[in-house]
Amino acid sequence: MAMRAWGLGLATTAMMMASVASAGAETRFQPGWRYAPPPGVTMSTQRPRHALALQADPRVNPIYLRQVVPYPTGERSGTIVVDTSAHFLYFVLGDGRALRYGIGVARDGFEWSGTHRVSRKAEWPGWTPPAEMRARQPGLPAHMEGGPGNPLGARALYLGSTLYRIHGTTEPWSIGQNVSSGCIRMTNEDVIDLYERVQLKTKVVVL
């Protein structure tokens, strides 16, 4: 009897974790996608040992890997520009350049645009699903503490007084997709990098 109860408890826990993992992203994508690196380049999850090695998550399409690109703009250096249609986030460096990151953006019906300021920064943020999201997905917890399994990932930048954030993700294969309820998601590696560069009150332009 005790073994049966223990088994039922494990099954319930597994179901709850599966619900949370998919709910934070509100996506139907499955893990395990793999992408090849550019020709002549090897991909590693560790520190590269030579110039033809690239440290990256193999579940992210190489086009969305972090890189410096030409980016002529009238925005000041330090500004964040989010191009939702192209699935890129630009951190403006000045002199016609920007650091470009791949992102996941809002799915159909949840798109938005506007200009805000970074009002808060958080490491391993906790997640409190909005009432509207919990109504759509009744299995969601009222609150989830921060950590590796939290859908908000390793870092979060809060945008003004909105419910929207730029945050990490437990689903790196969804970068380049329209998957969220309005938040901008990045790989944990990329959001940590951006987090270190961004100050409070930074201007964020979402196109």
C-alpha positions as CSV (number, residue, x, y, z in Angstrom):
1,M,0.0,0.0,0.0
2,A,2.8,2.3,0.9
3,M,4.7,1.5,-2.3
4,R,1.5,2.3,-4.3
5,A,1.1,5.7,-2.6
6,W,4.7,6.4,-3.2
7,G,4.3,5.6,-6.9
8,L,1.2,7.8,-7.1
9,G,3.1,10.6,-5.5
10,L,5.9,10.4,-8.0
11,A,3.4,10.4,-10.9
12,T,1.6,13.4,-9.5
13,T,4.9,15.3,-9.0
14,A,6.0,14.4,-12.6
15,M,2.7,15.6,-14.0
16,M,2.9,18.9,-12.1
17,M,6.5,19.5,-13.3
18,A,5.5,18.8,-16.8
19,S,2.6,21.2,-16.5
20,V,4.9,24.0,-15.1
21,A,7.6,23.5,-17.7
22,S,5.2,23.8,-20.6
23,A,3.0,26.5,-19.0
24,G,5.7,29.1,-18.3
25,A,6.5,28.9,-22.0
26,E,2.9,28.1,-23.1
27,T,4.4,26.2,-26.1
28,R,4.0,22.8,-27.7
29,F,7.6,22.5,-28.9
30,Q,9.4,19.4,-27.7
31,P,13.0,19.3,-26.4
32,G,15.8,17.6,-28.2
33,W,16.1,19.6,-31.4
34,R,19.7,19.8,-32.6
35,Y,21.3,22.2,-35.1
36,A,24.6,21.9,-36.9
37,P,27.2,24.7,-36.5
38,P,28.4,26.8,-39.5
39,P,30.7,25.0,-42.0
40,G,34.2,24.4,-40.6
41,V,33.2,25.3,-37.0
42,T,32.7,22.8,-34.1
43,M,30.3,23.5,-31.3
44,S,31.1,23.0,-27.7
45,T,29.2,23.6,-24.4
46,Q,32.6,24.3,-22.8
47,R,35.1,27.1,-23.2
48,P,36.4,27.1,-26.8
49,R,40.0,25.8,-27.1
50,H,40.7,27.2,-30.6
51,A,39.4,29.8,-33.1
52,L,37.2,27.3,-34.9
53,A,35.3,26.2,-31.8
54,L,32.1,27.9,-30.8
55,Q,30.6,27.8,-27.3
56,A,26.9,27.5,-27.8
57,D,23.8,25.5,-27.0
58,P,23.3,23.0,-29.9
59,R,19.6,23.3,-29.4
60,V,19.6,26.9,-30.8
61,N,19.7,27.5,-34.5
62,P,23.1,29.1,-35.3
63,I,21.5,32.1,-36.9
64,Y,20.4,33.1,-33.4
65,L,23.8,32.9,-31.7
66,R,25.0,36.0,-30.0
67,Q,27.2,38.2,-32.2
68,V,28.2,41.8,-33.0
69,V,26.5,43.0,-36.2
70,P,26.2,46.3,-38.2
71,Y,23.3,48.2,-36.8
72,P,22.8,51.8,-37.9
73,T,20.3,53.4,-35.5
74,G,19.4,56.7,-34.0
75,E,19.1,55.1,-30.5
76,R,21.9,55.8,-28.0
77,S,24.4,53.2,-27.0
78,G,23.1,51.0,-24.2
79,T,19.5,51.0,-25.6
80,I,17.8,47.7,-26.2
81,V,15.8,47.3,-29.4
82,V,13.6,44.2,-29.8
83,D,12.7,43.2,-33.3
84,T,9.9,40.8,-32.7
85,S,9.3,40.0,-36.4
86,A,13.0,38.9,-36.9
87,H,13.3,37.3,-33.5
88,F,16.4,39.4,-32.6
89,L,17.2,41.6,-29.6
90,Y,19.9,44.3,-30.2
91,F,22.0,45.9,-27.5
92,V,23.2,49.1,-29.1
93,L,26.9,49.5,-28.9
94,G,27.2,52.8,-30.9
95,D,29.3,53.5,-34.0
96,G,26.8,51.6,-36.2
97,R,27.1,48.3,-34.3
98,A,25.0,46.3,-31.9
99,L,25.3,43.0,-30.0
100,R,22.6,40.8,-31.4
101,Y,20.8,38.0,-29.6
102,G,18.2,35.5,-30.7
103,I,14.9,35.6,-28.9
104,G,11.6,33.9,-28.6
105,V,8.6,36.2,-28.8
106,A,4.8,36.4,-28.3
107,R,2.6,34.0,-30.1
108,D,-0.4,35.0,-32.2
109,G,-2.9,37.1,-30.1
110,F,-0.3,38.2,-27.5
111,E,1.9,40.6,-29.6
112,W,2.6,44.1,-28.4
113,S,5.0,46.9,-29.1
114,G,6.1,50.1,-27.3
115,T,8.9,51.8,-25.3
116,H,9.6,51.1,-21.7
117,R,12.4,51.3,-19.2
118,V,14.0,48.5,-17.2
119,S,12.4,48.9,-13.8
120,R,13.9,45.9,-12.1
121,K,16.6,43.3,-12.5
122,A,16.5,39.8,-10.8
123,E,18.8,36.8,-10.6
124,W,17.0,33.4,-10.7
125,P,13.6,35.2,-10.4
126,G,10.5,33.7,-8.8
127,W,7.5,33.3,-11.1
128,T,3.9,34.2,-10.2
129,P,1.7,33.4,-13.2
130,P,-0.9,36.1,-13.9
131,A,-4.5,35.3,-13.1
132,E,-5.3,35.2,-16.9
133,M,-2.7,32.6,-17.5
134,R,-3.9,30.5,-14.6
135,A,-7.4,30.7,-15.9
136,R,-6.1,29.3,-19.3
137,Q,-4.0,26.6,-17.6
138,P,-5.6,25.6,-14.2
139,G,-2.7,23.3,-13.3
140,L,-0.2,26.2,-12.8
141,P,1.1,27.0,-9.3
142,A,0.2,30.3,-7.6
143,H,4.0,30.9,-7.3
144,M,7.2,29.1,-8.1
145,E,10.5,29.9,-6.5
146,G,13.5,30.8,-8.7
147,G,15.9,28.1,-9.8
148,P,17.0,26.0,-12.8
149,G,13.5,24.6,-13.3
150,N,11.8,27.9,-13.2
151,P,10.3,29.0,-16.6
152,L,11.8,32.5,-16.2
153,G,15.3,31.0,-16.3
154,A,18.5,32.5,-14.9
155,R,17.8,36.3,-15.1
156,A,14.9,38.7,-15.7
157,L,14.7,42.3,-16.8
158,Y,11.3,43.8,-15.9
159,L,9.8,46.3,-18.3
160,G,8.2,49.4,-16.7
161,S,5.0,48.6,-14.8
162,T,3.9,46.0,-17.3
163,L,3.7,42.2,-16.7
164,Y,6.3,41.7,-19.5
165,R,9.9,40.7,-19.0
166,I,13.0,39.9,-20.9
167,H,14.0,36.6,-19.3
168,G,15.8,33.3,-19.6
169,T,14.2,30.0,-20.5
170,T,14.3,26.3,-19.8
171,E,13.4,25.7,-23.4
172,P,16.3,26.9,-25.5
173,W,15.0,25.1,-28.6
174,S,12.1,27.7,-28.7
175,I,14.5,30.6,-29.5
176,G,13.4,32.0,-32.9
177,Q,9.8,31.0,-32.4
178,N,6.5,32.8,-31.4
179,V,5.8,31.0,-28.2
180,S,5.2,33.3,-25.2
181,S,2.3,35.3,-23.7
182,G,4.2,38.5,-24.4
183,C,7.5,38.1,-22.6
184,I,10.8,38.1,-24.5
185,R,12.8,35.0,-23.9
186,M,16.5,34.3,-24.3
187,T,18.8,31.4,-23.6
188,N,20.1,31.5,-20.0
189,E,23.6,32.1,-21.3
190,D,22.5,35.1,-23.3
191,V,20.2,36.6,-20.7
192,I,23.1,36.4,-18.2
193,D,25.3,38.2,-20.6
194,L,22.7,40.9,-21.3
195,Y,21.9,41.3,-17.6
196,E,25.5,42.2,-16.9
197,R,25.5,44.9,-19.5
198,V,22.1,46.5,-18.7
199,Q,21.5,49.2,-16.1
200,L,18.2,50.1,-14.4
201,K,16.2,52.7,-16.4
202,T,17.7,51.4,-19.6
203,K,15.4,52.2,-22.6
204,V,13.8,49.2,-24.2
205,V,12.1,49.6,-27.6
206,V,9.9,46.8,-28.7
207,L,9.0,46.8,-32.4
